[in-house]
Amino acid sequence: LDIRYRDEIAKVGQKTKKLETLNKIAMILDETGKGVQGEGEDFGLIAADLAELESALRELTTQTGHQEWDNEVRAAAQSLCAKLNSYATRLEREYESEVKNLENKVSEINSWLSNIRDLNETIRNSEIHGQDALELRDERNVLIDKLAEQIHIDVTYVYEDIGGGQQVSKLIIKLAGDNPDSSVTSDSAELINGIFGSQISI
């Protein structure tokens, strides 16, 4: 059940983030019924400006050399370019904001990985001394679930021989290897291997 939950929650997290980002883009490039009306349809601002530029260019083909029609084309082109530049600036700001958010999220994920590694060490020491450390395991599971919401992971438990016929459980967390290109191996790298851990970066 844990494996199934973590697989599904990773998909939910990915789709939720995509939807959130697309909604932000849609708010910038809102092309629903804010432009001129033509042929029974509402056009967005860019679509309306494109239609106006096309119309001005068509008129210019029959009115070549007349300053009035040259001005019409220039005005239509300037209006379109102004909107495109405005949208581009806003999209760039949104992009920079998303990169900053991603950097912050990577820091948060690395903090969880460090905490999981530390908990592994404490749980291992408890097992060596014959204690179950159930509360620590619960705390670790909460962190693993948080991690699974952000990145697709593969979680396994194995037994580690510590000598004297004694074994302790060892947690291994890997990236789940979602890349369709089989030559890419970095997406199945180990994040946690018992008391050892790594960090991720952009």
C-alpha positions as CSV (number, residue, x, y, z in Angstrom):
1,L,0.0,0.0,0.0
2,D,2.9,2.4,0.8
3,I,4.5,1.7,-2.6
4,R,1.1,2.2,-4.4
5,Y,0.4,5.4,-2.4
6,R,3.8,6.9,-3.2
7,D,3.6,6.1,-6.9
8,E,0.2,7.8,-7.1
9,I,1.0,10.8,-4.9
10,A,4.0,11.5,-7.1
11,K,1.7,11.6,-10.2
12,V,-0.8,13.8,-8.3
13,G,2.0,16.2,-7.3
14,Q,3.3,16.4,-10.8
15,K,-0.1,17.1,-12.4
16,T,-1.0,19.6,-9.6
17,K,2.2,21.6,-10.3
18,K,1.7,21.5,-14.1
19,L,-1.9,22.7,-13.6
20,E,-0.8,25.5,-11.3
21,T,1.9,26.7,-13.7
22,L,-0.5,26.5,-16.7
23,N,-3.1,28.5,-14.8
24,K,-0.4,31.2,-14.2
25,I,0.4,31.3,-17.9
26,A,-3.3,31.4,-18.8
27,M,-3.7,34.5,-16.5
28,I,-1.0,36.3,-18.5
29,L,-2.1,35.1,-21.9
30,D,-5.8,35.4,-21.3
31,E,-7.2,35.3,-24.9
32,T,-10.8,34.6,-24.0
33,G,-13.3,37.2,-25.4
34,K,-11.4,40.4,-24.6
35,G,-10.8,41.5,-28.2
36,V,-13.0,42.7,-31.0
37,Q,-16.1,40.8,-32.2
38,G,-16.2,39.3,-35.7
39,E,-18.2,36.7,-37.5
40,G,-20.1,35.9,-34.4
41,E,-17.0,35.1,-32.3
42,D,-15.2,36.9,-29.5
43,F,-11.5,37.1,-30.2
44,G,-8.7,37.5,-27.7
45,L,-6.5,40.5,-27.7
46,I,-3.6,39.0,-29.7
47,A,-6.1,37.4,-32.1
48,A,-7.9,40.7,-32.6
49,D,-4.6,42.5,-33.2
50,L,-3.4,39.9,-35.7
51,A,-6.8,40.2,-37.5
52,E,-6.4,44.0,-37.6
53,L,-2.9,43.8,-38.9
54,E,-3.9,41.3,-41.6
55,S,-6.8,43.5,-42.6
56,A,-4.4,46.6,-42.8
57,L,-1.9,44.6,-44.9
58,R,-4.7,43.5,-47.3
59,E,-5.8,47.1,-47.7
60,L,-2.2,48.2,-48.3
61,T,-1.8,45.8,-51.3
62,T,-4.4,47.9,-53.2
63,Q,-3.4,51.2,-51.7
64,T,0.4,51.1,-52.1
65,G,2.1,54.4,-51.8
66,H,-0.7,56.1,-49.7
67,Q,0.6,57.4,-46.4
68,E,-2.7,56.8,-44.7
69,W,-2.6,53.0,-45.3
70,D,1.1,52.9,-44.4
71,N,0.2,54.5,-41.1
72,E,-2.7,51.9,-40.6
73,V,-0.3,49.0,-41.0
74,R,2.4,50.6,-38.7
75,A,-0.2,51.3,-36.0
76,A,-1.6,47.8,-36.2
77,A,1.9,46.3,-36.0
78,Q,2.9,48.5,-33.1
79,S,-0.2,47.6,-31.1
80,L,0.5,43.9,-31.7
81,C,4.2,44.2,-30.8
82,A,3.4,46.2,-27.6
83,K,1.1,43.4,-26.4
84,L,3.6,40.7,-27.3
85,N,6.4,42.5,-25.5
86,S,4.2,43.0,-22.5
87,Y,3.3,39.3,-22.4
88,A,6.9,38.4,-22.8
89,T,8.0,40.5,-19.9
90,R,5.3,39.1,-17.6
91,L,6.2,35.5,-18.7
92,E,9.9,36.2,-18.0
93,R,9.0,37.4,-14.5
94,E,6.8,34.3,-13.9
95,Y,9.7,32.1,-15.2
96,E,12.1,33.7,-12.7
97,S,9.6,33.3,-9.9
98,E,9.2,29.6,-10.8
99,V,13.0,29.0,-10.9
100,K,13.3,30.7,-7.4
101,N,10.4,28.5,-6.1
102,L,12.2,25.4,-7.5
103,E,15.5,26.4,-5.8
104,N,13.6,26.8,-2.5
105,K,11.9,23.4,-3.0
106,V,15.2,21.7,-3.7
107,S,16.6,23.1,-0.5
108,E,13.5,21.8,1.4
109,I,13.9,18.3,-0.2
110,N,17.6,18.2,0.7
111,S,16.6,19.0,4.3
112,W,14.1,16.1,4.3
113,L,16.8,13.8,2.9
114,S,19.2,14.8,5.6
115,N,16.6,14.3,8.3
116,I,15.7,10.8,6.8
117,R,19.4,9.9,6.8
118,D,19.7,11.0,10.5
119,L,16.6,9.1,11.5
120,N,18.0,6.0,9.8
121,E,21.1,6.2,11.9
122,T,19.1,6.7,15.1
123,I,16.8,3.8,14.2
124,R,19.7,1.6,13.3
125,N,21.4,2.2,16.7
126,S,18.1,1.5,18.4
127,E,17.7,-1.8,16.6
128,I,21.3,-2.8,17.6
129,H,20.3,-2.2,21.2
130,G,17.1,-4.3,20.8
131,Q,14.6,-1.4,20.6
132,D,11.9,-1.0,17.9
133,A,12.0,2.9,17.6
134,L,8.4,2.9,16.3
135,E,7.9,6.7,16.8
136,L,11.1,7.4,14.9
137,R,9.8,5.1,12.1
138,D,6.6,7.0,12.0
139,E,8.4,10.3,11.8
140,R,10.6,8.9,9.0
141,N,7.5,7.7,7.1
142,V,6.0,11.2,7.2
143,L,9.1,12.6,5.6
144,I,9.2,9.9,3.0
145,D,5.6,10.7,2.1
146,K,6.4,14.4,1.8
147,L,9.4,13.5,-0.5
148,A,7.1,11.2,-2.6
149,E,4.7,14.2,-3.2
150,Q,7.6,16.1,-4.8
151,I,9.6,13.5,-6.7
152,H,8.9,10.0,-7.9
153,I,10.9,7.7,-5.7
154,D,11.4,4.0,-5.2
155,V,11.5,2.9,-1.5
156,T,12.9,-0.5,-0.5
157,Y,13.8,-2.1,2.8
158,V,16.6,-4.7,3.1
159,Y,18.3,-6.4,6.0
160,E,21.9,-5.4,6.8
161,D,24.2,-8.0,8.5
162,I,26.1,-6.2,11.3
163,G,27.9,-9.3,12.5
164,G,27.4,-11.8,15.4
165,G,24.3,-13.2,13.6
166,Q,22.5,-9.9,14.0
167,Q,20.7,-8.0,11.3
168,V,19.1,-4.6,11.2
169,S,16.7,-3.1,8.6
170,K,18.1,-0.7,6.1
171,L,16.1,1.9,4.1
172,I,17.1,2.6,0.4
173,I,15.5,5.4,-1.5
174,K,16.2,5.8,-5.3
175,L,14.8,8.1,-7.9
176,A,12.2,6.0,-9.7
177,G,13.8,6.1,-13.2
178,D,11.0,7.8,-15.1
179,N,13.2,8.8,-18.1
180,P,12.0,7.0,-21.3
181,D,15.6,7.2,-22.6
182,S,17.2,4.0,-21.2
183,S,20.7,5.5,-21.6
184,V,19.9,8.0,-18.8
185,T,20.8,6.6,-15.5
186,S,20.9,9.7,-13.3
187,D,17.1,9.4,-12.8
188,S,17.5,6.1,-10.9
189,A,20.3,7.4,-8.6
190,E,20.3,6.5,-4.9
191,L,19.2,9.3,-2.6
192,I,19.4,7.3,0.7
193,N,21.2,4.1,1.5
194,G,20.9,3.4,5.1
195,I,23.0,5.8,7.1
196,F,24.4,7.4,3.9
197,G,22.5,10.0,1.9
198,S,23.0,12.4,-1.0
199,Q,21.6,15.8,-2.0
200,I,19.9,16.9,-5.2
201,S,20.6,20.0,-7.2
202,I,19.2,21.8,-10.3
